[in-house]
């Protein structure tokens, strides 16, 4: 199996990435899950509390 290898830097750290010529579906699915989990963990969480706002009463005074 032939591979190409690349070196990248992430947050100042050197990371080695190897790309195989053969497709590995199990690894692809694991990487997708890791990326989705990372994305969800880093999204802004809504503030706790009610989702509806109470507006002041409008009308003739």
Secondary structure, DSSP 8 states (H G I E B T S, - for coil): --EEEEEEEETTEEEEEEEESS--HHHHHHHHHHHHHHHHHHS----SS-SS------S--
